[in-house]
Amino acid sequence: MHQNISTKNVRLNVQIPFELKDKLNWASAIEGKKMSVLVRESIEQELRRIEKKVFEEKMKNAYLGLAQENMEISKDFEYSDAENL
């Protein structure tokens, strides 16, 4: 997962509904943070969520692949286990 976001800032212009801007302004006052900080933190949080989702999906697929491989290997030894009884 991406840990270190560059400290060099760039300007990004986005359009949001008026109501969302009002909520952002309200949250900014409550949190004592600039709106730009809240937006940046929200973007970072969402990107972490997406990265986690992608990572978990990759892990799930790897696990399922290994599970299938393990089942095939265990079938190879099915009869040899019975011979030792």
Backbone torsions as a table, in degrees:
resi	resn	phi	psi	omega
1	MET	NA	150.5	-178.1
2	HIS	-75.0	120.4	-176.2
3	GLN	-103.0	-47.8	-172.8
4	ASN	-102.7	110.0	175.7
5	ILE	-89.6	134.1	-177.3
6	SER	-52.9	142.1	179.2
7	THR	-83.0	-8.3	176.3
8	LYS	-75.8	120.3	-176.7
9	ASN	-89.0	148.7	173.1
10	VAL	-127.0	155.2	179.1
11	ARG	-91.1	135.9	179.4
12	LEU	-132.1	123.1	178.6
13	ASN	-99.2	127.1	178.1
14	VAL	-131.1	156.7	175.6
15	GLN	-111.0	131.9	178.9
16	ILE	-131.3	156.3	177.1
17	PRO	-62.0	150.3	-178.9
18	PHE	-55.1	-42.2	-179.1
19	GLU	-61.9	-37.6	178.6
20	LEU	-67.0	-38.2	177.0
21	LYS	-64.0	-39.9	176.4
22	ASP	-61.3	-43.6	178.1
23	LYS	-64.3	-39.5	178.8
24	LEU	-65.0	-41.5	177.5
25	ASN	-62.1	-44.1	177.8
26	TRP	-61.1	-49.0	-179.8
27	ALA	-62.3	-36.5	178.2
28	SER	-60.5	-44.0	179.1
29	ALA	-67.1	-42.4	-179.5
30	ILE	-63.9	-45.6	-176.4
31	GLU	-81.2	-16.3	-177.3
32	GLY	69.4	32.6	-179.2
33	LYS	-124.1	154.1	173.5
34	LYS	-66.7	152.0	178.0
35	MET	-59.2	-37.9	-179.2
36	SER	-62.9	-35.0	178.2
37	VAL	-67.3	-44.5	178.4
38	LEU	-61.6	-41.5	178.8
39	VAL	-63.6	-46.9	179.9
40	ARG	-60.7	-44.8	179.3
41	GLU	-63.2	-39.4	178.8
42	SER	-65.2	-41.9	177.8
43	ILE	-63.5	-45.5	179.1
44	GLU	-60.3	-43.2	179.4
45	GLN	-62.9	-43.8	-180.0
46	GLU	-66.4	-39.2	178.0
47	LEU	-65.5	-38.8	175.7
48	ARG	-62.6	-40.7	178.8
49	ARG	-62.0	-43.2	179.5
50	ILE	-66.0	-44.2	178.6
51	GLU	-60.2	-42.2	179.0
52	LYS	-63.0	-43.1	179.5
53	LYS	-61.6	-43.6	179.3
54	VAL	-65.1	-44.0	179.1
55	PHE	-60.5	-46.7	-179.6
56	GLU	-63.3	-36.9	177.9
57	GLU	-66.0	-41.3	177.2
58	LYS	-62.9	-42.9	179.4
59	MET	-64.5	-41.3	178.5
60	LYS	-60.9	-46.7	179.8
61	ASN	-64.0	-38.8	177.9
62	ALA	-65.3	-43.3	178.8
63	TYR	-61.6	-45.9	179.7
64	LEU	-63.4	-37.9	176.9
65	GLY	-64.0	-42.8	177.8
66	LEU	-67.6	-37.2	179.2
67	ALA	-61.9	-43.5	178.3
68	GLN	-63.6	-43.7	178.5
69	GLU	-62.1	-41.4	178.9
70	ASN	-64.3	-37.7	177.6
71	MET	-64.8	-40.4	178.7
72	GLU	-66.1	-40.3	178.5
73	ILE	-65.8	-42.4	-179.4
74	SER	-65.1	-31.6	176.4
75	LYS	-66.0	-34.1	178.5
76	ASP	-62.2	-30.4	-177.0
77	PHE	-102.2	5.5	-177.4
78	GLU	-57.1	-46.7	-176.4
79	TYR	-79.3	-32.3	179.9
80	SER	-68.9	-31.3	176.1
81	ASP	-65.9	-39.4	-179.6
82	ALA	-67.9	-29.7	-179.5
83	GLU	-67.1	-27.4	-177.3
84	ASN	-83.0	-3.5	-179.8
85	LEU	-81.3	NA	NA
